[in-house]
Amino acid sequence: MFDEVDAGVGGSAAIEIGRRLALLAERAQVIVVTHLAQVAAFATNHLRVVKDATGAVTASSVQQLTGDERVAEMARLLSGLPDSESGLEHARELLELATTRAGTPTDTRL
């Protein structure tokens, strides 16, 4: 379980963290809590946890994201807006990168 292991990083370092976590997940169960789309792109199962506080009651829910929902959530992580065209384009680009290059880290030492 990695809880925000990517705190304080971004860009190519975040992509490398996502790639290495994906490699680790080939051998063990890996659960990652992240706010970085660069890391989330490498997940095989993407979940969103939502906390709702209404009055004195706080409830949390978990939703599995697939397809366009996943792209929209990653765009929100990138730009703060789920329907930003540039955010959506970047999210798709990250998912494509993760799909094609998950097993090829820039440095193979784990």
WORAPE-V396039 format. One record per backbone hydrogen bond with DSSP energy under -0.5 kcal/mol. CO is the residue of the C=O (numbers start at 1). NH is the residue of the N-H. Records with the same first field share a line. If there is no record, write none. Layout:
CO = NH + NH
//
This chain:
1 = 3
2 = 4 + 33
4 = 7
6 = 9
10 = 13 + 14
11 = 15
12 = 16
13 = 17
14 = 18
15 = 19
16 = 20
17 = 21
18 = 22
19 = 23
20 = 24
21 = 25
22 = 26
23 = 26
24 = 27 + 28
31 = 2
32 = 34
33 = 4
35 = 37
36 = 39 + 40
37 = 41
39 = 42
40 = 43
45 = 47
46 = 65
48 = 50 + 63
50 = 61
51 = 53
52 = 54 + 59
53 = 55
54 = 57
57 = 54
59 = 52
61 = 50
63 = 48
65 = 46
66 = 69 + 70
67 = 71
68 = 72
69 = 73
70 = 74
71 = 75
72 = 76
73 = 77
74 = 78
75 = 79 + 81
76 = 80
81 = 84
84 = 88
85 = 89
86 = 90
87 = 91
88 = 92
89 = 93
90 = 94
91 = 95
92 = 96
93 = 97
94 = 98
95 = 99
96 = 100
97 = 101
98 = 102
101 = 104
108 = 110
//
